[in-house]
């Protein structure tokens, strides 16, 4: 059974289509106007993917910042403390890592960072819930298996 469908028109390898695409790519009238480009501080041109005005930019940036924050800050804090003051004293000082939660809570106060701070706090809490939930599930499984 041959079910091939013949489609008229140009294909991706059609020489006339490739020539037309190349001509369009070299056409200076298709380039964006200089006033249309985003410029960062100091007049530097920002990358094309940098769209701060996109509605999901702040929520995604805040959530993943919170996720990295809750994973990296306690681990780095513990490693630096252990290297500086030894294992026993580092255990005594480790609860002070909770003071770093002032950062996402502090971002909730000013109006211009409130949305980012809300999503950062959500990322911190969601990551903590997932880590604790998985740890409890694994612990339950191991205890059930041994009993």
C-alpha positions as CSV (number, residue, x, y, z in Angstrom):
1,X,0.0,0.0,0.0
2,X,1.6,3.2,-1.1
3,X,0.1,6.2,0.7
4,X,2.6,8.9,-0.4
5,X,1.0,12.3,-0.8
6,X,2.5,14.5,-3.5
7,X,2.5,18.1,-2.4
8,X,3.0,20.8,-5.0
9,X,5.1,23.9,-4.1
10,X,8.5,24.5,-2.8
11,X,10.4,22.3,-0.4
12,X,13.1,23.1,2.1
13,X,15.8,22.1,-0.5
14,X,14.2,23.9,-3.4
15,X,16.9,26.2,-4.9
16,X,14.5,29.1,-5.5
17,X,13.3,29.0,-1.9
18,X,16.8,28.9,-0.5
19,X,17.9,31.8,-2.7
20,X,14.8,33.8,-1.6
21,X,15.6,33.2,2.1
22,X,19.2,34.2,1.6
23,X,18.2,37.4,-0.2
24,X,15.9,38.2,2.7
25,X,18.6,37.6,5.3
26,X,20.9,40.0,3.5
27,X,18.2,42.7,3.1
28,X,19.1,45.6,5.4
29,X,15.5,46.8,5.5
30,X,14.6,43.7,7.6
31,X,17.1,44.5,10.3
32,X,15.5,45.9,13.5
33,X,15.8,49.7,13.9
34,X,18.3,50.8,16.5
35,X,15.6,52.4,18.7
36,X,13.8,49.0,18.9
37,X,16.7,47.2,20.7
38,X,16.9,46.9,24.5
39,X,19.8,48.6,26.1
40,X,21.0,47.9,29.6
41,X,22.9,50.1,32.0
42,X,25.7,52.0,30.3
43,X,24.1,51.7,26.9
44,X,25.2,48.0,26.5
45,X,23.0,46.0,24.2
46,X,21.2,43.2,26.1
47,X,20.9,39.7,24.6
48,X,17.9,38.8,22.5
49,X,16.5,36.3,25.2
50,X,16.5,39.0,27.9
51,X,12.9,40.1,28.1
52,X,12.2,41.4,31.6
53,X,8.8,42.6,30.6
54,X,7.6,39.0,29.8
55,X,4.9,38.0,32.3
56,X,6.7,34.8,33.4
57,X,10.2,36.2,33.7
58,X,9.9,37.4,37.3
59,X,8.0,34.3,38.6
60,X,10.5,31.9,37.0
61,X,13.5,33.9,38.1
62,X,12.2,34.2,41.6
63,X,11.2,30.5,42.0
64,X,14.5,29.2,40.7
65,X,16.5,31.7,42.8
66,X,14.6,30.5,45.8
67,X,15.3,26.9,44.9
68,X,19.1,27.6,44.5
69,X,19.0,29.7,47.6
70,X,17.7,26.9,49.8
71,X,20.1,24.3,48.3
72,X,23.3,26.3,48.1
73,X,23.3,28.7,51.1
74,X,23.0,26.1,53.9
75,X,25.6,23.8,52.2
76,X,28.1,26.6,51.6
77,X,27.6,28.0,55.1
78,X,28.2,24.6,56.6
79,X,31.3,24.0,54.5
80,X,32.8,27.4,55.2
81,X,32.1,27.0,59.0
82,X,33.6,23.6,59.1
83,X,36.7,24.8,57.3
84,X,37.1,27.8,59.6
85,X,36.1,26.6,63.1
86,X,36.0,22.8,63.0
87,X,33.2,20.3,63.0
88,X,31.9,20.6,66.6
89,X,31.7,24.4,66.6
90,X,30.2,24.4,63.1
91,X,27.4,22.2,64.4
92,X,26.8,24.7,67.2
93,X,26.7,27.7,64.8
94,X,24.7,26.0,62.0
95,X,21.2,27.2,63.2
96,X,22.3,30.8,62.4
97,X,21.8,29.9,58.7
98,X,18.1,30.6,59.4
99,X,19.0,34.3,59.5
100,X,19.5,34.1,55.7
101,X,15.7,33.7,55.4
102,X,15.7,37.5,56.1
103,X,16.7,38.0,52.4
104,X,13.5,36.6,50.7
105,X,11.3,38.1,53.5
106,X,13.1,41.4,53.1
107,X,12.3,41.4,49.4
108,X,8.6,41.3,50.3
109,X,8.8,44.8,51.9
110,X,9.6,47.2,49.0
111,X,7.0,47.3,46.3
112,X,9.3,46.9,43.3
113,X,10.7,43.6,44.6
114,X,7.6,42.2,46.2
115,X,6.6,40.0,43.3
116,X,10.1,38.5,43.0
117,X,10.3,38.0,46.7
118,X,7.0,36.2,46.8
119,X,8.1,33.7,44.2
120,X,11.5,33.4,45.7
121,X,9.9,32.5,49.1
122,X,7.6,30.1,47.2
123,X,10.7,28.4,45.6
124,X,12.4,28.1,49.1
125,X,9.3,26.6,50.7
126,X,8.4,24.3,47.7
127,X,12.0,23.0,47.6
128,X,12.1,22.4,51.4
129,X,8.7,20.6,51.3
130,X,9.9,18.4,48.4
131,X,13.2,17.5,50.1
132,X,11.5,16.8,53.5
133,X,8.7,14.8,51.8
134,X,11.2,12.6,49.8
135,X,13.3,12.1,52.9
136,X,10.3,11.0,54.9
137,X,9.2,8.7,52.1
138,X,12.6,7.0,51.9
139,X,12.8,6.7,55.6
140,X,9.4,5.1,55.8
141,X,10.2,2.7,53.0
142,X,13.5,1.7,54.7
143,X,11.9,1.2,58.1
144,X,9.0,-0.8,56.6
145,X,11.4,-3.0,54.7
146,X,13.5,-3.8,57.7
147,X,10.5,-4.6,60.0
